[in-house]
Amino acid sequence: MWLHNANTHAYLSVWGSFPFFIKICFAISVVALAGILFAMTSIIAKKLAKKKEEQRSGLITERINEMLLSAVVMQQREDTGIITKKDFDIRPLYTLGLSAKKVKKILVNEMLNYRNYFSGTIADRVRRLYISMSLHEEAYARLYKGNWEIKVNALSELYKMGVETDHAYLLELLNNNDRYIREFARLSLMKFTKRDPLQFLRELNEPISQWEEFEIFLLFQQKNDFTLGSLEGLISLDKEPTVVSLCLQLAVYFRQWESVPLILELIQTPDLKLRAEAITALGKLEATDSAKYLIAIYPGQAHVIQLKILATLGMIRSGSYLRFLENEFISSQDFEIKKYASDAIIKLYPLSKITIDKLMGNAEALNQKILNHSLNPLLNTL
């Protein structure tokens, strides 16, 4: 006891002999070390908890996939084909370590995956199951919350599951400050509108993203018994270029030849990308009457536009302009011009058979190589 007190007294004497700033530095070091140990312990604990949650999520995802596979793919119901909440009980999954909210989130994500990968009866069964479990009502509740991310996720979920949302509320969302909310609101309106869906494009005065352009085009493709309305005012010089680009694709897909005059006017645009798309659209529509105009404007066009015109003449498939293509192929000193003219001539076969034979017999070595390249279907990528 006496020895212990002596040692303690000695330590205190040594500590007391240190300068004050040394004591402060030592105290700071101790606090810092304790903070580091606490942070490391916290990080390790969080990683372990996250890993455990991921394992539980993986197990629940696997179980849900088995249930969905059995319910919507494997079973062939002879009655209504409708799967109800009673048939698809996920309550036992709540005992696997995740909250009911997280289990439902995994279920909805897997349902969306099924909707992405399957169509027809299977996709319809998934949608019916989603509605029968009242999952759409939970999405509706999230839709009216203030958080933009929650609102976007709810809009996306309802849109992808094919569930109609309040029309008036969607119209309000078109003026929302968040771009993603506006996009999904616009897509939902176009998907479920009973009037001309093009109307929402007519009223649009902002650029659309590539993703939205793809979704709108896919939406029009999937509409049953749908006839595309007039694109007047949409394929226009004063319209937002991204919207015009989309409408050019729609005109080609729906073979809307009445849009050809609008496309011809669009070629006057200073936007080279849009001009090239307009010229390509004329070729895909095989607008024969436009060939004369394209040849007339050809000399004053930028190089990239000249290439597009040559490619388009090959798509239009009229032998009336073979002489022009032949002259460009022979006289041009530009390799790309030669190649595109050669490809166009080959595409006009059998109308161009005589021209091809003549060129192969009289052309110089380089031109013959270009022609042979164009004649090879594995090399001709235009």
ZAGU-506480 format. One record per residue (C-alpha): residue in one letter; x, y, z; residue number from 1. Coordinates in steps of 0.1 Angstrom, whole numbers. Example, Ala and Ser with C-alpha at 12.3 -4.5 7.8 and 13.67 -1.06 7.14 Angstrom:
REM residues 2
<node rest="A" c1="123" c2="-45" c3="78" nr="1"/>
<node rest="S" c1="137" c2="-11" c3="71" nr="2"/>
***
This chain:
REM residues 382
<node rest="M" c1="0" c2="0" c3="0" nr="1"/>
<node rest="W" c1="28" c2="23" c3="9" nr="2"/>
<node rest="L" c1="47" c2="14" c3="-23" nr="3"/>
<node rest="H" c1="16" c2="21" c3="-44" nr="4"/>
<node rest="N" c1="11" c2="55" c3="-28" nr="5"/>
<node rest="A" c1="48" c2="62" c3="-34" nr="6"/>
<node rest="N" c1="46" c2="53" c3="-71" nr="7"/>
<node rest="T" c1="15" c2="75" c3="-75" nr="8"/>
<node rest="H" c1="32" c2="104" c3="-58" nr="9"/>
<node rest="A" c1="62" c2="99" c3="-80" nr="10"/>
<node rest="Y" c1="41" c2="99" c3="-112" nr="11"/>
<node rest="L" c1="23" c2="131" c3="-100" nr="12"/>
<node rest="S" c1="55" c2="147" c3="-93" nr="13"/>
<node rest="V" c1="68" c2="139" c3="-128" nr="14"/>
<node rest="W" c1="36" c2="151" c3="-144" nr="15"/>
<node rest="G" c1="37" c2="183" c3="-123" nr="16"/>
<node rest="S" c1="72" c2="189" c3="-135" nr="17"/>
<node rest="F" c1="61" c2="191" c3="-172" nr="18"/>
<node rest="P" c1="55" c2="226" c3="-187" nr="19"/>
<node rest="F" c1="19" c2="236" c3="-191" nr="20"/>
<node rest="F" c1="20" c2="235" c3="-230" nr="21"/>
<node rest="I" c1="33" c2="199" c3="-228" nr="22"/>
<node rest="K" c1="3" c2="189" c3="-206" nr="23"/>
<node rest="I" c1="-21" c2="206" c3="-232" nr="24"/>
<node rest="C" c1="-5" c2="187" c3="-261" nr="25"/>
<node rest="F" c1="-7" c2="155" c3="-242" nr="26"/>
<node rest="A" c1="-44" c2="161" c3="-234" nr="27"/>
<node rest="I" c1="-51" c2="169" c3="-271" nr="28"/>
<node rest="S" c1="-33" c2="138" c3="-282" nr="29"/>
<node rest="V" c1="-54" c2="116" c3="-258" nr="30"/>
<node rest="V" c1="-86" c2="132" c3="-271" nr="31"/>
<node rest="A" c1="-76" c2="128" c3="-307" nr="32"/>
<node rest="L" c1="-66" c2="91" c3="-301" nr="33"/>
<node rest="A" c1="-100" c2="85" c3="-284" nr="34"/>
<node rest="G" c1="-117" c2="102" c3="-314" nr="35"/>
<node rest="I" c1="-99" c2="80" c3="-339" nr="36"/>
<node rest="L" c1="-107" c2="48" c3="-320" nr="37"/>
<node rest="F" c1="-144" c2="59" c3="-318" nr="38"/>
<node rest="A" c1="-145" c2="67" c3="-355" nr="39"/>
<node rest="M" c1="-129" c2="34" c3="-365" nr="40"/>
<node rest="T" c1="-152" c2="15" c3="-342" nr="41"/>
<node rest="S" c1="-182" c2="33" c3="-357" nr="42"/>
<node rest="I" c1="-171" c2="27" c3="-393" nr="43"/>
<node rest="I" c1="-165" c2="-10" c3="-387" nr="44"/>
<node rest="A" c1="-199" c2="-13" c3="-370" nr="45"/>
<node rest="K" c1="-217" c2="5" c3="-398" nr="46"/>
<node rest="K" c1="-199" c2="-17" c3="-424" nr="47"/>
<node rest="L" c1="-209" c2="-49" c3="-406" nr="48"/>
<node rest="A" c1="-245" c2="-36" c3="-403" nr="49"/>
<node rest="K" c1="-246" c2="-27" c3="-439" nr="50"/>
<node rest="K" c1="-231" c2="-61" c3="-450" nr="51"/>
<node rest="K" c1="-257" c2="-78" c3="-428" nr="52"/>
<node rest="E" c1="-285" c2="-57" c3="-443" nr="53"/>
<node rest="E" c1="-273" c2="-65" c3="-479" nr="54"/>
<node rest="Q" c1="-273" c2="-102" c3="-470" nr="55"/>
<node rest="R" c1="-308" c2="-99" c3="-458" nr="56"/>
<node rest="S" c1="-319" c2="-79" c3="-488" nr="57"/>
<node rest="G" c1="-303" c2="-105" c3="-511" nr="58"/>
<node rest="L" c1="-322" c2="-133" c3="-494" nr="59"/>
<node rest="I" c1="-355" c2="-114" c3="-495" nr="60"/>
<node rest="T" c1="-349" c2="-105" c3="-532" nr="61"/>
<node rest="E" c1="-343" c2="-141" c3="-540" nr="62"/>
<node rest="R" c1="-375" c2="-151" c3="-521" nr="63"/>
<node rest="I" c1="-396" c2="-125" c3="-539" nr="64"/>
<node rest="N" c1="-382" c2="-135" c3="-573" nr="65"/>
<node rest="E" c1="-392" c2="-171" c3="-565" nr="66"/>
<node rest="M" c1="-427" c2="-159" c3="-556" nr="67"/>
<node rest="L" c1="-431" c2="-137" c3="-586" nr="68"/>
<node rest="L" c1="-418" c2="-164" c3="-609" nr="69"/>
<node rest="S" c1="-443" c2="-189" c3="-595" nr="70"/>
<node rest="A" c1="-472" c2="-164" c3="-595" nr="71"/>
<node rest="V" c1="-469" c2="-145" c3="-627" nr="72"/>
<node rest="V" c1="-448" c2="-167" c3="-650" nr="73"/>
<node rest="M" c1="-453" c2="-204" c3="-641" nr="74"/>
<node rest="Q" c1="-489" c2="-205" c3="-631" nr="75"/>
<node rest="Q" c1="-515" c2="-205" c3="-658" nr="76"/>
<node rest="R" c1="-548" c2="-195" c3="-641" nr="77"/>
<node rest="E" c1="-579" c2="-208" c3="-658" nr="78"/>
<node rest="D" c1="-603" c2="-183" c3="-642" nr="79"/>
<node rest="T" c1="-596" c2="-146" c3="-643" nr="80"/>
<node rest="G" c1="-558" c2="-148" c3="-643" nr="81"/>
<node rest="I" c1="-558" c2="-122" c3="-615" nr="82"/>
<node rest="I" c1="-534" c2="-128" c3="-585" nr="83"/>
<node rest="T" c1="-547" c2="-112" c3="-553" nr="84"/>
<node rest="K" c1="-530" c2="-100" c3="-521" nr="85"/>
<node rest="K" c1="-542" c2="-132" c3="-504" nr="86"/>
<node rest="D" c1="-524" c2="-153" c3="-531" nr="87"/>
<node rest="F" c1="-492" c2="-134" c3="-527" nr="88"/>
<node rest="D" c1="-485" c2="-130" c3="-490" nr="89"/>
<node rest="I" c1="-452" c2="-113" c3="-482" nr="90"/>
<node rest="R" c1="-458" c2="-110" c3="-445" nr="91"/>
<node rest="P" c1="-435" c2="-140" c3="-436" nr="92"/>
<node rest="L" c1="-407" c2="-120" c3="-452" nr="93"/>
<node rest="Y" c1="-410" c2="-94" c3="-425" nr="94"/>
<node rest="T" c1="-394" c2="-118" c3="-400" nr="95"/>
<node rest="L" c1="-361" c2="-119" c3="-420" nr="96"/>
<node rest="G" c1="-346" c2="-88" c3="-405" nr="97"/>
<node rest="L" c1="-358" c2="-59" c3="-426" nr="98"/>
<node rest="S" c1="-387" c2="-35" c3="-420" nr="99"/>
<node rest="A" c1="-420" c2="-40" c3="-439" nr="100"/>
<node rest="K" c1="-412" c2="-7" c3="-457" nr="101"/>
<node rest="K" c1="-379" c2="-20" c3="-471" nr="102"/>
<node rest="V" c1="-395" c2="-54" c3="-480" nr="103"/>
<node rest="K" c1="-422" c2="-36" c3="-500" nr="104"/>
<node rest="K" c1="-395" c2="-14" c3="-517" nr="105"/>
<node rest="I" c1="-376" c2="-46" c3="-528" nr="106"/>
<node rest="L" c1="-409" c2="-61" c3="-541" nr="107"/>
<node rest="V" c1="-418" c2="-30" c3="-561" nr="108"/>
<node rest="N" c1="-382" c2="-29" c3="-576" nr="109"/>
<node rest="E" c1="-385" c2="-65" c3="-587" nr="110"/>
<node rest="M" c1="-420" c2="-59" c3="-601" nr="111"/>
<node rest="L" c1="-406" c2="-30" c3="-622" nr="112"/>
<node rest="N" c1="-378" c2="-53" c3="-634" nr="113"/>
<node rest="Y" c1="-404" c2="-78" c3="-646" nr="114"/>
<node rest="R" c1="-423" c2="-50" c3="-664" nr="115"/>
<node rest="N" c1="-390" c2="-41" c3="-681" nr="116"/>
<node rest="Y" c1="-381" c2="-76" c3="-692" nr="117"/>
<node rest="F" c1="-415" c2="-90" c3="-700" nr="118"/>
<node rest="S" c1="-445" c2="-78" c3="-720" nr="119"/>
<node rest="G" c1="-480" c2="-90" c3="-728" nr="120"/>
<node rest="T" c1="-497" c2="-113" c3="-703" nr="121"/>
<node rest="I" c1="-468" c2="-115" c3="-678" nr="122"/>
<node rest="A" c1="-464" c2="-77" c3="-676" nr="123"/>
<node rest="D" c1="-502" c2="-73" c3="-672" nr="124"/>
<node rest="R" c1="-502" c2="-99" c3="-643" nr="125"/>
<node rest="V" c1="-475" c2="-80" c3="-625" nr="126"/>
<node rest="R" c1="-495" c2="-48" c3="-629" nr="127"/>
<node rest="R" c1="-527" c2="-64" c3="-616" nr="128"/>
<node rest="L" c1="-508" c2="-79" c3="-586" nr="129"/>
<node rest="Y" c1="-493" c2="-44" c3="-579" nr="130"/>
<node rest="I" c1="-527" c2="-29" c3="-578" nr="131"/>
<node rest="S" c1="-544" c2="-57" c3="-558" nr="132"/>
<node rest="M" c1="-517" c2="-53" c3="-531" nr="133"/>
<node rest="S" c1="-526" c2="-16" c3="-530" nr="134"/>
<node rest="L" c1="-490" c2="-6" c3="-537" nr="135"/>
<node rest="H" c1="-502" c2="21" c3="-560" nr="136"/>
<node rest="E" c1="-520" c2="38" c3="-531" nr="137"/>
<node rest="E" c1="-488" c2="40" c3="-512" nr="138"/>
<node rest="A" c1="-471" c2="55" c3="-543" nr="139"/>
<node rest="Y" c1="-500" c2="80" c3="-545" nr="140"/>
<node rest="A" c1="-493" c2="90" c3="-509" nr="141"/>
<node rest="R" c1="-456" c2="96" c3="-516" nr="142"/>
<node rest="L" c1="-465" c2="116" c3="-547" nr="143"/>
<node rest="Y" c1="-481" c2="144" c3="-526" nr="144"/>
<node rest="K" c1="-451" c2="147" c3="-503" nr="145"/>
<node rest="G" c1="-428" c2="178" c3="-505" nr="146"/>
<node rest="N" c1="-395" c2="160" c3="-511" nr="147"/>
<node rest="W" c1="-387" c2="162" c3="-548" nr="148"/>
<node rest="E" c1="-368" c2="129" c3="-548" nr="149"/>
<node rest="I" c1="-397" c2="110" c3="-532" nr="150"/>
<node rest="K" c1="-421" c2="127" c3="-556" nr="151"/>
<node rest="V" c1="-400" c2="117" c3="-587" nr="152"/>
<node rest="N" c1="-397" c2="81" c3="-575" nr="153"/>
<node rest="A" c1="-434" c2="79" c3="-570" nr="154"/>
<node rest="L" c1="-441" c2="94" c3="-604" nr="155"/>
<node rest="S" c1="-416" c2="70" c3="-620" nr="156"/>
<node rest="E" c1="-431" c2="40" c3="-603" nr="157"/>
<node rest="L" c1="-467" c2="48" c3="-613" nr="158"/>
<node rest="Y" c1="-457" c2="55" c3="-648" nr="159"/>
<node rest="K" c1="-438" c2="23" c3="-653" nr="160"/>
<node rest="M" c1="-465" c2="2" c3="-637" nr="161"/>
<node rest="G" c1="-491" c2="18" c3="-660" nr="162"/>
<node rest="V" c1="-512" c2="33" c3="-633" nr="163"/>
<node rest="E" c1="-530" c2="65" c3="-642" nr="164"/>
<node rest="T" c1="-525" c2="96" c3="-620" nr="165"/>
<node rest="D" c1="-547" c2="126" c3="-613" nr="166"/>
<node rest="H" c1="-547" c2="146" c3="-646" nr="167"/>
<node rest="A" c1="-551" c2="180" c3="-629" nr="168"/>
<node rest="Y" c1="-523" c2="174" c3="-605" nr="169"/>
<node rest="L" c1="-500" c2="163" c3="-633" nr="170"/>
<node rest="L" c1="-508" c2="195" c3="-652" nr="171"/>
<node rest="E" c1="-496" c2="214" c3="-621" nr="172"/>
<node rest="L" c1="-464" c2="194" c3="-620" nr="173"/>
<node rest="L" c1="-456" c2="205" c3="-655" nr="174"/>
<node rest="N" c1="-446" c2="239" c3="-640" nr="175"/>
<node rest="N" c1="-425" c2="223" c3="-612" nr="176"/>
<node rest="N" c1="-390" c2="237" c3="-607" nr="177"/>
<node rest="D" c1="-375" c2="202" c3="-608" nr="178"/>
<node rest="R" c1="-368" c2="189" c3="-644" nr="179"/>
<node rest="Y" c1="-373" c2="152" c3="-635" nr="180"/>
<node rest="I" c1="-407" c2="159" c3="-620" nr="181"/>
<node rest="R" c1="-417" c2="178" c3="-652" nr="182"/>
<node rest="E" c1="-404" c2="149" c3="-674" nr="183"/>
<node rest="F" c1="-424" c2="122" c3="-656" nr="184"/>
<node rest="A" c1="-455" c2="143" c3="-654" nr="185"/>
<node rest="R" c1="-453" c2="150" c3="-691" nr="186"/>
<node rest="L" c1="-448" c2="113" c3="-699" nr="187"/>
<node rest="S" c1="-477" c2="103" c3="-677" nr="188"/>
<node rest="L" c1="-500" c2="128" c3="-694" nr="189"/>
<node rest="M" c1="-490" c2="116" c3="-728" nr="190"/>
<node rest="K" c1="-494" c2="80" c3="-718" nr="191"/>
<node rest="F" c1="-529" c2="83" c3="-704" nr="192"/>
<node rest="T" c1="-544" c2="113" c3="-723" nr="193"/>
<node rest="K" c1="-575" c2="107" c3="-744" nr="194"/>
<node rest="R" c1="-567" c2="136" c3="-766" nr="195"/>
<node rest="D" c1="-539" c2="141" c3="-790" nr="196"/>
<node rest="P" c1="-507" c2="134" c3="-770" nr="197"/>
<node rest="L" c1="-487" c2="156" c3="-794" nr="198"/>
<node rest="Q" c1="-504" c2="186" c3="-777" nr="199"/>
<node rest="F" c1="-480" c2="183" c3="-748" nr="200"/>
<node rest="L" c1="-451" c2="186" c3="-773" nr="201"/>
<node rest="R" c1="-467" c2="217" c3="-789" nr="202"/>
<node rest="E" c1="-468" c2="234" c3="-755" nr="203"/>
<node rest="L" c1="-433" c2="225" c3="-747" nr="204"/>
<node rest="N" c1="-407" c2="252" c3="-748" nr="205"/>
<node rest="E" c1="-377" c2="236" c3="-731" nr="206"/>
<node rest="P" c1="-352" c2="210" c3="-743" nr="207"/>
<node rest="I" c1="-360" c2="173" c3="-737" nr="208"/>
<node rest="S" c1="-333" c2="149" c3="-725" nr="209"/>
<node rest="Q" c1="-322" c2="119" c3="-746" nr="210"/>
<node rest="W" c1="-338" c2="97" c3="-720" nr="211"/>
<node rest="E" c1="-372" c2="115" c3="-723" nr="212"/>
<node rest="E" c1="-369" c2="115" c3="-761" nr="213"/>
<node rest="F" c1="-364" c2="77" c3="-761" nr="214"/>
<node rest="E" c1="-393" c2="72" c3="-736" nr="215"/>
<node rest="I" c1="-417" c2="93" c3="-757" nr="216"/>
<node rest="F" c1="-408" c2="76" c3="-789" nr="217"/>
<node rest="L" c1="-413" c2="42" c3="-772" nr="218"/>
<node rest="L" c1="-446" c2="54" c3="-758" nr="219"/>
<node rest="F" c1="-459" c2="63" c3="-793" nr="220"/>
<node rest="Q" c1="-447" c2="29" c3="-806" nr="221"/>
<node rest="Q" c1="-466" c2="10" c3="-779" nr="222"/>
<node rest="K" c1="-499" c2="29" c3="-784" nr="223"/>
<node rest="N" c1="-525" c2="6" c3="-798" nr="224"/>
<node rest="D" c1="-546" c2="17" c3="-828" nr="225"/>
<node rest="F" c1="-528" c2="51" c3="-828" nr="226"/>
<node rest="T" c1="-526" c2="74" c3="-857" nr="227"/>
<node rest="L" c1="-501" c2="102" c3="-855" nr="228"/>
<node rest="G" c1="-516" c2="136" c3="-858" nr="229"/>
<node rest="S" c1="-503" c2="165" c3="-879" nr="230"/>
<node rest="L" c1="-467" c2="175" c3="-871" nr="231"/>
<node rest="E" c1="-473" c2="210" c3="-884" nr="232"/>
<node rest="G" c1="-459" c2="235" c3="-859" nr="233"/>
<node rest="L" c1="-436" c2="208" c3="-844" nr="234"/>
<node rest="I" c1="-413" c2="202" c3="-874" nr="235"/>
<node rest="S" c1="-405" c2="239" c3="-876" nr="236"/>
<node rest="L" c1="-375" c2="263" c3="-876" nr="237"/>
<node rest="D" c1="-387" c2="281" c3="-845" nr="238"/>
<node rest="K" c1="-394" c2="250" c3="-824" nr="239"/>
<node rest="E" c1="-370" c2="236" c3="-798" nr="240"/>
<node rest="P" c1="-344" c2="214" c3="-817" nr="241"/>
<node rest="T" c1="-347" c2="184" c3="-794" nr="242"/>
<node rest="V" c1="-385" c2="183" c3="-799" nr="243"/>
<node rest="V" c1="-380" c2="187" c3="-837" nr="244"/>
<node rest="S" c1="-355" c2="158" c3="-837" nr="245"/>
<node rest="L" c1="-381" c2="136" c3="-819" nr="246"/>
<node rest="C" c1="-408" c2="145" c3="-843" nr="247"/>
<node rest="L" c1="-386" c2="137" c3="-873" nr="248"/>
<node rest="Q" c1="-382" c2="102" c3="-859" nr="249"/>
<node rest="L" c1="-420" c2="99" c3="-854" nr="250"/>
<node rest="A" c1="-426" c2="111" c3="-890" nr="251"/>
<node rest="V" c1="-404" c2="83" c3="-903" nr="252"/>
<node rest="Y" c1="-417" c2="56" c3="-879" nr="253"/>
<node rest="F" c1="-454" c2="63" c3="-888" nr="254"/>
<node rest="R" c1="-445" c2="69" c3="-925" nr="255"/>
<node rest="Q" c1="-461" c2="103" c3="-925" nr="256"/>
<node rest="W" c1="-454" c2="115" c3="-960" nr="257"/>
<node rest="E" c1="-475" c2="146" c3="-955" nr="258"/>
<node rest="S" c1="-447" c2="159" c3="-933" nr="259"/>
<node rest="V" c1="-422" c2="160" c3="-962" nr="260"/>
<node rest="P" c1="-429" c2="197" c3="-971" nr="261"/>
<node rest="L" c1="-423" c2="206" c3="-934" nr="262"/>
<node rest="I" c1="-390" c2="186" c3="-935" nr="263"/>
<node rest="L" c1="-379" c2="204" c3="-966" nr="264"/>
<node rest="E" c1="-385" c2="238" c3="-950" nr="265"/>
<node rest="L" c1="-365" c2="226" c3="-920" nr="266"/>
<node rest="I" c1="-334" c2="220" c3="-941" nr="267"/>
<node rest="Q" c1="-329" c2="258" c3="-940" nr="268"/>
<node rest="T" c1="-320" c2="256" c3="-903" nr="269"/>
<node rest="P" c1="-285" c2="268" c3="-893" nr="270"/>
<node rest="D" c1="-283" c2="238" c3="-869" nr="271"/>
<node rest="L" c1="-261" c2="214" c3="-889" nr="272"/>
<node rest="K" c1="-271" c2="184" c3="-867" nr="273"/>
<node rest="L" c1="-308" c2="191" c3="-872" nr="274"/>
<node rest="R" c1="-303" c2="197" c3="-909" nr="275"/>
<node rest="A" c1="-286" c2="163" c3="-913" nr="276"/>
<node rest="E" c1="-314" c2="146" c3="-894" nr="277"/>
<node rest="A" c1="-340" c2="162" c3="-917" nr="278"/>
<node rest="I" c1="-321" c2="151" c3="-948" nr="279"/>
<node rest="T" c1="-318" c2="115" c3="-934" nr="280"/>
<node rest="A" c1="-355" c2="115" c3="-926" nr="281"/>
<node rest="L" c1="-363" c2="124" c3="-963" nr="282"/>
<node rest="G" c1="-342" c2="94" c3="-973" nr="283"/>
<node rest="K" c1="-360" c2="70" c3="-949" nr="284"/>
<node rest="L" c1="-393" c2="82" c3="-961" nr="285"/>
<node rest="E" c1="-381" c2="77" c3="-997" nr="286"/>
<node rest="A" c1="-393" c2="111" c3="-1006" nr="287"/>
<node rest="T" c1="-386" c2="110" c3="-1043" nr="288"/>
<node rest="D" c1="-397" c2="145" c3="-1050" nr="289"/>
<node rest="S" c1="-372" c2="159" c3="-1026" nr="290"/>
<node rest="A" c1="-341" c2="146" c3="-1045" nr="291"/>
<node rest="K" c1="-342" c2="174" c3="-1070" nr="292"/>
<node rest="Y" c1="-341" c2="200" c3="-1042" nr="293"/>
<node rest="L" c1="-313" c2="182" c3="-1024" nr="294"/>
<node rest="I" c1="-292" c2="182" c3="-1055" nr="295"/>
<node rest="A" c1="-299" c2="219" c3="-1061" nr="296"/>
<node rest="I" c1="-286" c2="229" c3="-1026" nr="297"/>
<node rest="Y" c1="-258" c2="204" c3="-1026" nr="298"/>
<node rest="P" c1="-229" c2="227" c3="-1038" nr="299"/>
<node rest="G" c1="-233" c2="253" c3="-1010" nr="300"/>
<node rest="Q" c1="-236" c2="228" c3="-981" nr="301"/>
<node rest="A" c1="-211" c2="219" c3="-955" nr="302"/>
<node rest="H" c1="-191" c2="188" c3="-960" nr="303"/>
<node rest="V" c1="-211" c2="167" c3="-935" nr="304"/>
<node rest="I" c1="-243" c2="178" c3="-951" nr="305"/>
<node rest="Q" c1="-231" c2="168" c3="-986" nr="306"/>
<node rest="L" c1="-223" c2="134" c3="-972" nr="307"/>
<node rest="K" c1="-259" c2="131" c3="-958" nr="308"/>
<node rest="I" c1="-274" c2="142" c3="-992" nr="309"/>
<node rest="L" c1="-254" c2="115" c3="-1010" nr="310"/>
<node rest="A" c1="-265" c2="88" c3="-985" nr="311"/>
<node rest="T" c1="-301" c2="100" c3="-988" nr="312"/>
<node rest="L" c1="-301" c2="98" c3="-1026" nr="313"/>
<node rest="G" c1="-291" c2="62" c3="-1022" nr="314"/>
<node rest="M" c1="-321" c2="56" c3="-999" nr="315"/>
<node rest="I" c1="-346" c2="74" c3="-1021" nr="316"/>
<node rest="R" c1="-340" c2="47" c3="-1048" nr="317"/>
<node rest="S" c1="-346" c2="67" c3="-1079" nr="318"/>
<node rest="G" c1="-325" c2="62" c3="-1110" nr="319"/>
<node rest="S" c1="-331" c2="97" c3="-1122" nr="320"/>
<node rest="Y" c1="-301" c2="111" c3="-1103" nr="321"/>
<node rest="L" c1="-275" c2="84" c3="-1111" nr="322"/>
<node rest="R" c1="-256" c2="108" c3="-1134" nr="323"/>
<node rest="F" c1="-251" c2="132" c3="-1105" nr="324"/>
<node rest="L" c1="-238" c2="105" c3="-1082" nr="325"/>
<node rest="E" c1="-215" c2="92" c3="-1110" nr="326"/>
<node rest="N" c1="-201" c2="127" c3="-1115" nr="327"/>
<node rest="E" c1="-194" c2="132" c3="-1078" nr="328"/>
<node rest="F" c1="-177" c2="98" c3="-1076" nr="329"/>
<node rest="I" c1="-155" c2="104" c3="-1106" nr="330"/>
<node rest="S" c1="-147" c2="141" c3="-1102" nr="331"/>
<node rest="S" c1="-144" c2="147" c3="-1065" nr="332"/>
<node rest="Q" c1="-110" c2="147" c3="-1049" nr="333"/>
<node rest="D" c1="-125" c2="140" c3="-1014" nr="334"/>
<node rest="F" c1="-122" c2="104" c3="-1004" nr="335"/>
<node rest="E" c1="-154" c2="105" c3="-982" nr="336"/>
<node rest="I" c1="-174" c2="121" c3="-1010" nr="337"/>
<node rest="K" c1="-163" c2="93" c3="-1033" nr="338"/>
<node rest="K" c1="-171" c2="66" c3="-1008" nr="339"/>
<node rest="Y" c1="-206" c2="80" c3="-1000" nr="340"/>
<node rest="A" c1="-214" c2="84" c3="-1038" nr="341"/>
<node rest="S" c1="-201" c2="49" c3="-1044" nr="342"/>
<node rest="D" c1="-223" c2="35" c3="-1016" nr="343"/>
<node rest="A" c1="-254" c2="54" c3="-1030" nr="344"/>
<node rest="I" c1="-248" c2="40" c3="-1065" nr="345"/>
<node rest="I" c1="-245" c2="4" c3="-1052" nr="346"/>
<node rest="K" c1="-277" c2="8" c3="-1031" nr="347"/>
<node rest="L" c1="-296" c2="18" c3="-1063" nr="348"/>
<node rest="Y" c1="-289" c2="-16" c3="-1078" nr="349"/>
<node rest="P" c1="-304" c2="-30" c3="-1101" nr="350"/>
<node rest="L" c1="-313" c2="5" c3="-1114" nr="351"/>
<node rest="S" c1="-276" c2="13" c3="-1113" nr="352"/>
<node rest="K" c1="-263" c2="-19" c3="-1129" nr="353"/>
<node rest="I" c1="-252" c2="-2" c3="-1162" nr="354"/>
<node rest="T" c1="-234" c2="26" c3="-1143" nr="355"/>
<node rest="I" c1="-216" c2="1" c3="-1120" nr="356"/>
<node rest="D" c1="-204" c2="-20" c3="-1149" nr="357"/>
<node rest="K" c1="-192" c2="11" c3="-1167" nr="358"/>
<node rest="L" c1="-173" c2="24" c3="-1136" nr="359"/>
<node rest="M" c1="-158" c2="-9" c3="-1129" nr="360"/>
<node rest="G" c1="-145" c2="-12" c3="-1165" nr="361"/>
<node rest="N" c1="-131" c2="23" c3="-1168" nr="362"/>
<node rest="A" c1="-123" c2="36" c3="-1133" nr="363"/>
<node rest="E" c1="-88" c2="42" c3="-1120" nr="364"/>
<node rest="A" c1="-74" c2="18" c3="-1094" nr="365"/>
<node rest="L" c1="-85" c2="39" c3="-1064" nr="366"/>
<node rest="N" c1="-121" c2="42" c3="-1076" nr="367"/>
<node rest="Q" c1="-123" c2="5" c3="-1083" nr="368"/>
<node rest="K" c1="-111" c2="-2" c3="-1048" nr="369"/>
<node rest="I" c1="-138" c2="21" c3="-1034" nr="370"/>
<node rest="L" c1="-165" c2="4" c3="-1056" nr="371"/>
<node rest="N" c1="-154" c2="-31" c3="-1045" nr="372"/>
<node rest="H" c1="-155" c2="-19" c3="-1009" nr="373"/>
<node rest="S" c1="-191" c2="-6" c3="-1014" nr="374"/>
<node rest="L" c1="-201" c2="-39" c3="-1031" nr="375"/>
<node rest="N" c1="-191" c2="-59" c3="-1000" nr="376"/>
<node rest="P" c1="-222" c2="-60" c3="-977" nr="377"/>
<node rest="L" c1="-200" c2="-68" c3="-947" nr="378"/>
<node rest="L" c1="-180" c2="-36" c3="-952" nr="379"/>
<node rest="N" c1="-206" c2="-12" c3="-963" nr="380"/>
<node rest="T" c1="-221" c2="2" c3="-931" nr="381"/>
<node rest="L" c1="-240" c2="32" c3="-945" nr="382"/>
***
